[in-house]
């Protein structure tokens, strides 16, 4: 889940996968880069983003640290998050 707001706190609605960049920074052994496979907006400015390993990539058991960046026009934002694959 990703929440995207303006400096005023207002939600940023209507983003597409082209507005996001997701990169694994630290991966478990054998980990791979990812692509966005699906993106839903269940509430304005709140996005459910599903990622999958790139073709021929695998996810192994372990903890992954991801960087996600959002861009919309001249507006930019980023954060990091972790995922545990079991």
Order of alpha helices (4+ residues) and beta strands (2+ residues): beta-beta-beta-beta-beta-beta
